Amino acid sequence: MTDNGFIESEERQALRKSVAAMAADYGQDYYLEKARAGQHTDELWRETGKLGFLGVNLPEEYGGGGAGMYELSLVMEEMAAHGCALLMMVVSPAINGTIIAKFGTDEQKQRWIPGIADGSITMAFAITEPDAGSNSHRITTTARKDGSDWILSGQKVYISGVDQAQAVLVVARTEEAKTGNLRPALFIVPTDTPGFTYTPIEMELISPERQFQVFIDNVRLPADALVGSEDAAIAQLFAGLNPERIMGAASAVGMGRFAIGKAIDYVKTRQVWKTPIGAHQGLSHPLAQNYIEVELAKLMMQKAAALYDSGDDAGAAEAANIAKYAAGEASTRAVDQAVQSLGGNGLTKEYGIAAAITASRLARIAPVSREMVLNFVAQTSLGLPRSY
């Protein structure tokens, strides 16, 4: 941000315009057509990478843009605002690119970051397990040493985009021989590794990016599959989760903008009794309230990104969680009001807002549920006792 902290620099404004122009060339029609056909948005992903938008947050020396999470969240917001958000941006450059750039060896950075930055490599992220849910401290996927190799075994669920990824960053736990304690560790697993399989989860979401259950059956990995320290992965893991929340907020803010735009276009022109229906406060006030809520969420998202980029991890964690919560609530309400504003047309395929109903609910559930955000704020911000 500029010195006053609220007006974006000319470079960031130019980036917004460039991303918006590219996204407008694709738009929601392209996105939904691909999703309904069971296809991926490969053309959009490639162009986003080619233009440098995918890797804008990654180090320049490894092919990235050298900027930060603010710029990457800006890219996500603008793409969502034009109806073509790329879910794998949350995962590949934001989580994985960040973790590898911060904690990977030079060889790992050279091997993975340039491809993540230009879109030629997509990397998924596997943490959630059927029995652990939000409790990432209770994952059971285990990594054990076999000579210099690692052997991974376990199961993951709701893993996005595995079918379009060349590798997955898997969160496992190492078994410490003396005490038997389990410690988390991060491993890069190529998706063609023997013993690594996955099956799709049928979702009522219209999205080109699918969800998968992943099975890890005695997967053998070389020593250099381990990212960072096998003893300090909690810190390494959470270095990727703040960007995930910021990007989740950016996607939701963009969706809120998209829904409000759809509603405004309709109520300005739809006439009943010779008056545009947007003149009536029963429609204009709720849309104005939606706009206010989305703008407030956007401001917190920008604060979270600015804090993260400045190295304030504690401040960024609070702001990222608040931004994620606010954006999820605001976008869900905005989509609901947009459908209501269009009446019956809001539920048609032609007007393109009904598809956002289930998608908007995702922002209240993932990457962290609104209830877990409220737990975090109650305990961390307010100092209240833990409930679990």
C-alpha positions, 0 to 999 in steps of 0.5 A: 500500500502507499504511505496512507495505507488505504490507497493502492499503489499505481503498480497494484492498480495496474495489476488489478486492471490487467487481471480484470482484462484477462479474466473478462476474456474468459468470464463465467460462461467459460468457467461454467461450460468447462465445469459442466463438461467435467473439464478443467480451465486449462487455457485460463490457468496457462494464460494466468501463469504466462502473464506472471499472475500465478507466481506474483508472490514467489521469489524472482530468483525462481521465476516468480514476481517477487511481490507478496500475498497482497498481490496474489490475493488481488489476482484472486479477487479480480478473477472471482469478481469476473466469475472465473476464480481458480481454486488451485491458486489458493493451493499451488502458489499460496500454500505450497509455493510459500512453504517451499520458498520459505523452508525448501532446499535450494534444489527443491526451490529450483525443482518446483517453484518456477513451474508453480509460478508459470503454471506448468506445475500444479501442486495440490495440498493434502492435510484433511483426514476423515477422522481428524477434520479441523484438528490437524494435530490429530492426523494419522498419516504416518511417515517412517524412515527406511534407510534414507527413504521415507515410507508414507501410509494414510488417507486424506479427504477433500483434497482439491484438484489432485487430478490436475496436479503433478505433485501433492504436498502431504502433511504426515507425522513422523514416529519418533523411535524413543518416545513414540510421539508423533510429529508432523512433517511435510512431503512432496509426493508426485501423483504418479508415485506407486501406492498413491491413488485417489477417487473423486468425491461427488459434490453438488458444486459446479466447479471445474476443480474437483474434490478427492479422497486420497489413499497413501499405501506404503508410498516410498519417497527419497530423502529429498521429498521432505520439505524443511525440518522433520521436527519443526513442521508445525511452524512450517505448516502454519506459514502456509495456512495464513495465505490460504485464509487470505486467498479464501477471503479474496475469492469470497470478496470477488464472488460477492462483487460478482453477485452484486454486479449481476443484481445491479445490472438486472434491477436497473433495467427490469421494470414493473409498473414503469419503474425499474425495480432497483428504485424500490428500497426493498431491493436497493437497501439490501444490495447497498448493505451487501456492498458495505459488508463486502467492502469491509471484508475486503479491507480486512483482507488487505490488512491481513495480506499487508501484515503477512507481507510485513512479517507480522505472523501473529497479526496476520493470523488474527486478521486472516481469520477475521477476513476469511469469516467476514468475506464468507458471511458477506459473499453468502448474503450477497449471492442470496440477495442477488438471487432474490433480486432476480426473482425466478430468473435468479434460479435460471441457467441463463442468468448465471447466478444460481450456480453461485449458491452452493459455491458461496456456501463453501466460503463459510466452510473451507479452508476453515469453518466459521465456527473454528474462526470464532473459536480462534478469535474467542481464545486468541483475541479475547483471551477466553478459555478453550472449549475443546 
